[in-house]
Amino acid sequence: MSFAKGRRAIDMTSGPLLGKIILFVLPLMATNLLQTFYNAADMMIVGLSPEPDAVGAVGSTSAFLNLVVNIFIGIAVGADVIVARCIGAGESKKASAAVHTSVCMSLILGVAGGLVGFALSEPVLVAMGYEGKLLQLGVRYARIYFGCLPFLSMTNFLSAIMRAKGDTHTPLYVMLGAGLLNVGLNLFFVLVCRLSVEGVAIATAISNATSAAVLWYVLSRDEGPCRISLRRLRISGGVSREILLIGLPAGVQNAFFSLSNMLIQTAILQIDTAVTPAGSAYAPVIKANSAGASIEGFVFTALNSLMQAASTFTSQNVGKGDYKRVRRVFGTVCLISSVLAVVLSAAIVLLRQPLYALYDVRDLGDTLSTIAYDTAMKRVWYKWTPFILFGLMNSAAGVLRGLGRSLMSASFSLVGTCVFRVVWIYTVFKIFPTLESIYLSYPISWMLTGSAFFIAVGVLLKGRIRETAQ
């Protein structure tokens, strides 16, 4: 197993866990937060353009963009799990096959997802209820974003390969550089070139292409089985099936969240139409809701990093056959996740006004700004305070994926998020058509889904530990 212990790799199968998980997750979290900053920077800087609906347009496309993007992000989780499992078991040839299969799959998925997203951007946004200027701007942003999807897909798969071998520092450095490039280009295209949504979309495309190229270069010089070689690029049937067996359900699970968010976005649009005076300069409820989603995206990303850590640590120890250590991984990740969720929730609640001001959401005394500000505050109290439920749910989901039960995880998410929220919108929201009733559906769904995850992980680990003890 010496090939797994590179200069930056972490030994996940022995020794104390708390320090190693923190050491693993901090650069991973920073990397993911930088990726999240791409979209946040788009929204902050596009607010400096003369187009008043620009922030709402970028934010309104996020649910649809995530629907497509999250599918191959989920499949990248499958690559992470399989490569990590091979490393934990000392299977260097299979690890190499998994790496090259993953790279090929990232290209195929990126191109296919980009074409589908480009074609469906306008029909989907129309179906969600967008029209006029908001629709035009949203379609323009989405189509440019989908055009660079192959680079985003490649970045996610290459980062997953690095995580699998315990290296979370290199992706951090790459994303830091790409993030700075993204901000600089955003400012250039918006303030100098006087572009709006198309400017920030082009900046994101260039940044994603740069990060993919640098990660490829780094892995092409790796000294272990994770090294990429052009002549070895091919899809291994057996390995691809294993990756899809874990990754596809994970991608579908992520898509369920996006589908439910699209439905909720449609309900929020209905509220905006009802409370906004006709002929207004912009849609205040959509603007505030988009800003809130962008801010809390940083918290979700931080907690999702712990889910990825849980999946990787679990996978390597499953490869070794040490299920007692997997149980310790589960407990440690839940502890870290709970502390992080409480701290982040408190921080963003306390800083809610200056954070929203970054997106030009503040009460200036006029009708539109007051509606936007009131919307923002409702989202704070009903959705931001119970983030600990989301963190615990994600921790259990990560362990479940690492145990190879990705389909089970996706099934729980289907019922606990997508189905529950659809039923909620068509029942509770119909009776109480308010923002409060919409936002309340989130913590309830996190609690229900998380409970199912916890029960499943407990039962599975108890059975595996009993089997290995015999």
N, C-alpha and C positions, 0 to 999 in steps of 0.2 A: 504493500500500500504506500510505498514511499513516494510514488508519483503524485499523490494527493497533497503532499506537504510542501507546496511551493513556498516561495519567499513570503507571499502575502496570504497563503491559505491558512485556514483555521482547522485544527483537529476537533471535529465535532463528536467523535465517538468515544472520547475518554476525557477524564479530568473534570474540574468544576464547570458548571453550566452557566451560571448567572453572568460572570464576567465575559465568557466567550460569546454568549448570545448578544450582550450589549455591544461588544467589540464588533460583532458581525453586523448588527442591525443599525448602528449609528451611521456608518458610511452609506449603507443601503437606503436608509431613511433620507439622508441628505440627497442622495442621487434621485430618488423618486420625487422628493420635494422640488428639486430643480426642474424635473420634467413637468410637474404640476405648475411650476412658475411660468412655463411657456404660455399656457392658456391664460393664467392670471395677468401676466405682463401684457398679453394681447388686449385684455379687457381694460386694464388700467390706462395703457398708453393710447388705445383707440378712443378713450374718453376725452383725450386732448384734441381730437379732430373736430372739425366744425359740424359733424353729423351727430345730432342729438340722440338718434336711435342706434348708434353704433354699438354701445355696450350691451343693450338688449339683444341686438342681432347676433353678436358673438355668443352670448350666453344662451340664447334660445336654441342654438344648434347643438349645444353640448350633449344633450341626451341622445340625439341621433348619432352624433359622431362617436360617442362612447358605445353605442349599440354595436357598431361595426368594429371599432378598435378593440373593445374588450374581448371579443371572440378570439382574436389571435394573441392577445395578452394572456388569456387563459390557456391557450395551447402552449405558449411559452412556459407556463408553469409545468406542463407535462414534460417539456424538455429539461427543465430544472430538476424535477423529481427523478427522471430516469438517469440523467448524467450523475447526479449526486448518489443515487443508489449504486451505480456501477463503481463509482469511486470508493464508496463505503465497503463494497464487496471485493475491491481490488481487481476488477475486470477492465483492464486498460483498453483492449481491442474493442469491446462493446461500447465503452465510453467514447472512443474516437468515432465509431460508427454513429452513435447518438448525436454527437456534435455536428457532423457533416450532414446528417439527415435533417437536423434542426435548422441548419442554415438554408438548405434547399426549401424546406417547408416555409420558412419565413418569407422567402422571395415569392413563392407561389401564392401564399395567403395575402401578402401585401399587395400584389398586382390585382388579384381577384377582388379583394376588399375595396381597393381604390376604384376599380371600374364599377362595381355595384353601387358604392356610395355616391360616386359622381352622377350616375344615371338616376338614382332615386332621391337625390337631395331635394329637388323641387316638389315632386309628388308627396313625399313624406311630410315636409313642412306645411304644405297646403292641407293635407289630411289632418294635421295637428291644429289647424285653424289660423295659421299665419297668413297675412295678406298685405298688400300695399308695399310701402317702403321697407317695413320690417322683414317681409318675405324676400324682397329683392336683395337686401344686404345679407341676409342669412344664407341664401343660396350661393351668392358670390363667395362668401367666406368658406362655406362647406366644400364647394367644388375645388377650390385651390388646396384646401387641407387634404382632401382625399387624393389629390394628385401626388402628394408626397408620402402617401401611406406605405409604399414599399420600404422607404428609409426608416420610418417609425417602427415598422414591423421588424426590420433587421436589427435596429437598436435594442428592442425588447428581447429578442431571442439571444443576441450576443451577450447582453447583460445577464440573462438567465444562465447561460453557460458559465460565466464568470462566478456567479453566485454559487452554482453547484459545486465548484471546487474551492469555495470559501473566500474568494477574492471579491470584496465589495468596495475596495478602495479605488481600483482603476476606473470602474464606471462612474464613481463620484467625481474624479478628476476630469473625466471626459465631459460629463454633464455640466460641471462647473464652467468649463470653457465654452460649451455650446450655449449654456444659459446666458452668459455674458454677451456672446455673439448675438443671441436672439434679442436681448434688450437693446443693444446698440443698433441693430437693424430696424427694430420697431420704431425707435426714435427717429432714425434716418428717413424711413419711408413715410411716417406720419407727419413729422415736423418739417422735414426738408422737402420731400417729394409731394407733400400735401395729399397723401392717399388716406383712405379710411380702412375698412375691413380687409380689403385686398392687400394693403400694405403689411398688416400684421400677419396675415396668412402666408404671404411670401417669405417673411422673416422666419416664421416657424418652419417652413419647408427647407430653407437653406440650413437652418440650425440642425434639423433632424438628419439631413444628408451628411453634414459634417461629423456629427457624433457617430453615425453608422460607419463612416469611412475610417475614423480613428480607432474604434473598437475592433474593426476587422483587421487593421494593421497590427494592433497589439496581440490579438489572438493568433495571427499568422506567425508570430515570433515566440509563442508559448513553447515551453520545453517539455510539456507532458502530453497526455492523450487529448487535451482540449485544443491542441494546435490545429488551426485551419489550413488546409492545403487545397488549392484549386483542383488538382488532379484527383483528389479523393472525394470531391463533391458529388454525391449521389444519394438517393433515398434507399435506405435499407428497409425492406418490407417488414421484417419482424420488429425492428426498432421503431419504425414509424407507427405501427399498430399499438405498441406500448405507449408511445408518446400521446397518441390520439385517445387511447383508452382513459388516460388520466387528464390530458389537456383539453379535449373537446368538451367533456362535461363541465370542466372548470370555466371554459369559454362560454358555454351555454348559461352557466350559473351567473357569470358576469352580465351576460346579455339580458337575463331576467331583471336584474336591477335596472338596467337602462330602459327596458320596455315599460316597467312600472313607472319610472321617472318621466318617460315620454307621456304616459297617460296623465300623470299628475301635472306635468307642464301644460297639457291641454286644459285641465281644470283651472289652473292658475290664469291662463289666458282668458277663460270665461269670466273670472272675477275681475280681471283688468278691464275687460270690455264693459262690465256692469258698473264699475265705479269711476271710470275715466271719462271726463267730458268729451263730447264729440269734437273732432278737429284739433285735438291736443297735439303739442309738438312732439311728444314721445309717450311711450307706454310705461307709466311709473311702476306698476306692480311687476311687470316683466323685468324692468331694469333693476329694481331692488332685489327681486328673487334671484336674478342672474348673479348679482354681486354677492349675495349671501352664499349661493352655491359655490362660487369661486373661492370665497374665504374658507368655508368649511372643507373645501377640497383638500386643503393643506392638512387638516386634522385626519380626514379619511385616508390620505396618502401615508401619513405617519403610522397610523394603526394598521394599514395594509402591509407596511413593511414588516411588522411583527408577524403577520400571517405568512408572508414569504419566508421569514426566518424559521417559523414553526414547521413549515413544509420541508425546507431544506434540511434542518437538523433531524427531523423525524425520518426523512428519506435515507440519510446516511446511516442512521442507527437501525432502521429496518433492514438495510443491506447487510449490516453486521449481525442482525438477529437479536439485538438487545432492546427488548420491549419495556423492561423496567426503566431504562434510561429515557425511552420515549415518554413514559409517564412523567418523569421528572422534567422533560422538555416542556410538556403540556402545562404543568403547574408553574414553571418559571416564566413562560411566555404570558400566561394569564396574569401573573403578578405584575410583570413589567407593563403589560397592556393597560391594566386597571390604573396604575399610577400615572402613566402617560395620558390616558384619557381624562382623568380628573384635572391634571395640571393644565392641559391644553384647553379644556372646556372653560376653566376658570379664567385663563389668560384672554381668550377671545371674547368672553362675556364682558370682562372688565375693559377691554380695549375696543369694544364694538363700535363706538362712534368714530374714532380716528380710522379704524379699518374700513368702515363703509365710506368714509370721506375720500379714501383713495380711489373709489369708484364713482365719485361725484354723487353719492347718496347722502343727503343731509337736509334737514328741515330749514328751508329758507323763508318760510312764511307763506309761499304761494300754494295753490291747490295741488299741483302735480308733485312738488317736492315733499309736501306733507303726506300725501298718499304713499309715496315711495318710502319715506322714513318710517311710517307706521307699519308698512309691510315688512321692512327690515327688522324692526324690533320684535314683531310677532315670531319671525323665524328664529331669532335669537333664543327666546324663552322656551319655545315649544320643541325645538330641534337640537340646539347646541348643548343644552345642559345635560341630556342623558347619553352623551357619547360613550360612556363606559359600557353600555349595553352593546353598542356596535363593536367596541374593542374586544370584548369577551367572545362575541359571536365569531369574529374574524379569527381569533386565536384557535378556537375549536375547529373552524373550517380548514385552517392550515394544517393542523395535525391530521385531520381526516383525509386530506389530499395526500399527505406524506405516507399515510397507511395504505394508499392505493384505492381508497373509496371515494374517488372523485364523482362518480355517478350518484352515489348516495348523497353527497354534499349538494350536487346540483338539484336533486329531487327535493331536498328539504328547502332549498332556496326558491324553487318553483312555487311550492305551496306557501311558504312563509313570507315571501316578498311579492312575487308577481301576482299570484292568485289572490292573496289576502288584500293587496292594495287595489286590485281591480274590483273586488267585491266591496271594499270600503268606499271607493269612489262612486259606485253605483247604488250604494245603500246609505251609509252615513252622510256622505257629502251631498246626496240628493235631498236629505232631510235638513242638514245644516250646511248650506253652501257658503262656507266661510274659509278663510285662510287657516284659522286655528284647527278646524277639523282635518284639513289636508296635512298640516305639519304633524299633527298628533299621530297620524298613521305610521310615521317612521319609527319612533321608539317602540311602539307596540309590535311592529313586524320584527324588529331586531330582537326583542325579548322572546317572541315565539320561536323564531328560527334558531336563535342561540341555544334555547333550551333543548331543542331536538338535536343539535350538534353535540352538546355536552353529554346527553344520554348515550348517543351513538359511540362517541369516543370512549366513554367509560366502559361500556359493554365490550367493545372490540378489544381494548387493552387488557381487560380482565381475562378474556378468552385467550388472547395470544400469550400472556404471561403464564397462564395455566398450562398451555400446550408446550411451551419451551421448558417448563419445570419438570415435565414428565420424562 
